[in-house]
Amino acid sequence: MRTGLTPAEALASVLSHTPVLASERVECAAALGRVLVEPVASGRDLPPSDNSAMDGFAVRAADLEQASPDSPVELKLAFEIHAGGIPERPLEAGECARILTGAPLPEGADSVVRQEDIEAEGPRVRFQQPVPNGEHVRRRGEDTRVGETILEAGTRIGAAETGMLAALGRSYVAVHRQPRVAILSGGDELVEPDGDVSGGRIVSSNSYSMAAQCRLAGAIPQYLGIARDSPEALEELLRAGLASDVLVSSAGVSVGDRDFVRPVLEKLGCRLEFWGVQMKPGYPLTFGLFPEGTSGLNPLTFGLPGNPVSAMVTFEQFVRPALLHMAGHTALHRPTLDVTVGETLRKKAGRLHFVRVTLERRGKEVVARSFGNQSSGVLRSMCDAQALLIFPAEASELPRGGRARVQLLDETFLASRQPAF
Amino acid sequence: MRTGLTPAEALASVLSHTPVLASERVECAAALGRVLVEPVASGRDLPPSDNSAMDGFAVRAADLEQASPDSPVELKLAFEIHAGGIPERPLEAGECARILTGAPLPEGADSVVRQEDIEAEGPRVRFQQPVPNGEHVRRRGEDTRVGETILEAGTRIGAAETGMLAALGRSYVAVHRQPRVAILSGGDELVEPDGDVSGGRIVSSNSYSMAAQCRLAGAIPQYLGIARDSPEALEELLRAGLASDVLVSSAGVSVGDRDFVRPVLEKLGCRLEFWGVQMKPGYPLTFGLFPEGTSGLNPLTFGLPGNPVSAMVTFEQFVRPALLHMAGHTALHRPTLDVTVGETLRKKAGRLHFVRVTLERRGKEVVARSFGNQSSGVLRSMCDAQALLIFPAEASELPRGGRARVQLLDETFLASRQPAF
């Protein structure tokens, strides 16, 4: 087991051991946000036939070649075609057909003249100008052609892809599985949110914030409960999590002498890859694998620190990218912004700090400010923070007015209060 | 009814008629992404008592005032306290107590000396230096205090807020209702995705892309089905949607002579606010209200154009902001980016164009490129587009290398492929 890794080394270790999950077929409506395992090819031409882009008259362009205001051409109004209808018969020379938007062009016709471009309407229609061949016609297959790959493997399914799958007649689609994440917390002082908090007991809130972090990353949390501070209790809960793709435990705040998470994990066959990352908050992070898991069970295993902020920050940096990778995503990390430091920040050189900051737009600049109590026990600082400022390991001061990089937690910061037009 | 509005006028009209929905109480786990109707106050102090931030020894700082390497002070090791435990008795002068992270400080103690800062351990513990009063102690209530407002009304519930609600012992929370959106499409040429597409019929794919757009905006879609091209069929479906908060219809591609959506809406009591917006795609957008709706039913009513791209673009610009406003959000609009135009774009002055573009990072710049077939019938262009470029109404050319603004549809464009550290 390695120890004292940099955050970058720790993340590289996690991702090098993180598989991309296998495929499952889901109803298209349930596939929103998921990632395609295989390409989707079209089984049909769309549109299915040449059709009109306008309300007007289907014509043969050759018939109108000589048309002019001085010498208009009259064509016989032969029939009408509406969307969903099938033309009665081919269009003969000297004829035109009334056609509505989306309606298929009759055989023989090649162009459409818009309703507003003709002079009069009756049993015969008068045209005052020629029409370019193909005008206002949507060609069969201009959206999709039979056999053509429409959505590549790896595509994330959004609203347009959902509509496209419907248009292609697909009911099911093969996507990467969502990671199942078993969550547990440990500590004699912990109770559930509706539990008795007398005698200094506190709620196992980490499990709830981590379950929400799972959902936000598209994973399925399964909360196993609170392990009491005995190796037996812990082993029982950990065993219940072995069938998951990821197992995440957070200690209670007690991590001292009675921290037997690691021995129990090792007893269950977990190979610990590293312990301890040069970051604050979050140093005492553990990561391990079950390389020869019973019956193929081998959850990635994260032991997160017990302080509420440490648990959330280490989840963000290491668990979230792993969950996204498992589900087939390629952009695994939160958006980053270059910001102006709003007030001088100081620390000892050595560990990388993730400083909770608020963000404020000032013209083209974004100013980041640290605030209030940065103790890793103060969950409220995570509620108030919009971003984590990266205070590099080797730095001991970030002067006011200098540049820094933040990792955006609150994506609504990018949403606009004003429309784009 | 007004007609020919600019997009900004149309959006202002929509939002001026859009209510913020009332409150409902939901389980906290289901509240992720929702917006608080009322502030959340703390019913408890967190932490519930002064407690240790470290593994070490609880002491009275006064006892160590004279400690130095030359003249260490020895204190009697009186008892031990672990997290979730209650101190046996107060700490007397001349005593220390072994304490684990998170454990409550015994009465009498005021400071904690870290385990690594003492010289030796036994029945008596030797200290070589003074300790600042309060060192390594987390104060009762430093995270939350009884009666204090912790989360303001209007807060969007994320992972940290979910953890905080658990920590406060909340099981339910009052949030704005999610808008219910009735969706229907109309046209004799339309079939469901598993339907028979012979004879030029096409799938009612707009309903599926719009349902996904609803979900992405946090709303609940209800798909009513396809209305055939008769006033009676349309009226029946529209009536089924009157109990929703929003009613969205998209025509089939047929919108010509047989467009009786408006008369049927008016028959049902809908007051049409506007028809026709100076934009492309999407001109034939209709918006109306039911000002005196039967039994208080008054869905906002959008009649979207039938072309797949027009339907999606008008939904993005007008329906999505309305849905977010209804649910209590304040940032209603997609993120915008200033970009470099990758190739010269031209159009007639008059209408604002939403040009589907791909984005490419080039150093600090983002280059936007129009591509392929920009026909409003080509849904694939929405699959491939990462953003909509705003080509202003009065402009007729955006030269290559010039600046423009885009509205970001694919938010993963902002996600990072590299970690922030």
Interface residues (C-beta under 8 A of the other chain):
Chain A: P7 A8 L11 C28 A29 L32 R44 L46 P47 P48 S49 N51 A53 D55 H82 A83 G84 G85 I86 L100 T101 G102 A103 P104 R138 E142 D143 T144 I150 L151 T155 R156 G158 A159 A160 E161 T162 G163 M164 L165 A166 A167 L168 G169 R170 S171 G187 D188 E189 L190 P193 D194 G195 V197 G199 G200 R201 I202 V203 S204 S205 N206 S207 Y208 S209 M210 A211 A212 Q213 R215 L216 D229 G252 V253 S254 V255 G256 D257 R258 G306 P308 M312 Q317 P321 H329 T330 A331 L332 H333 R334 P335 T336 L352 N373 S375 G377 V378 L379 R380 M382 C383 A385 L388 I390 P392 R405 V406 Q407 L409 D410 E411 T412 L414 A415 S416 R417 Q418 P419 A420 F421
Chain B: P7 A8 L11 C28 A29 L32 R44 L46 P47 P48 S49 N51 A53 D55 H82 A83 G84 G85 I86 L100 T101 G102 A103 P104 R138 E142 D143 T144 I150 L151 T155 R156 G158 A159 A160 E161 T162 G163 M164 L165 A166 A167 L168 G169 R170 S171 G187 D188 E189 L190 P193 D194 G195 V197 G199 G200 R201 I202 V203 S204 S205 N206 S207 Y208 S209 M210 A211 A212 Q213 R215 L216 D229 G252 V253 S254 V255 G256 D257 R258 G306 P308 M312 Q317 P321 H329 T330 A331 L332 H333 R334 P335 T336 L352 N373 S375 G377 V378 L379 R380 M382 C383 A385 L388 I390 P392 R405 V406 Q407 L409 D410 E411 T412 L414 A415 S416 R417 Q418 P419 A420 F421
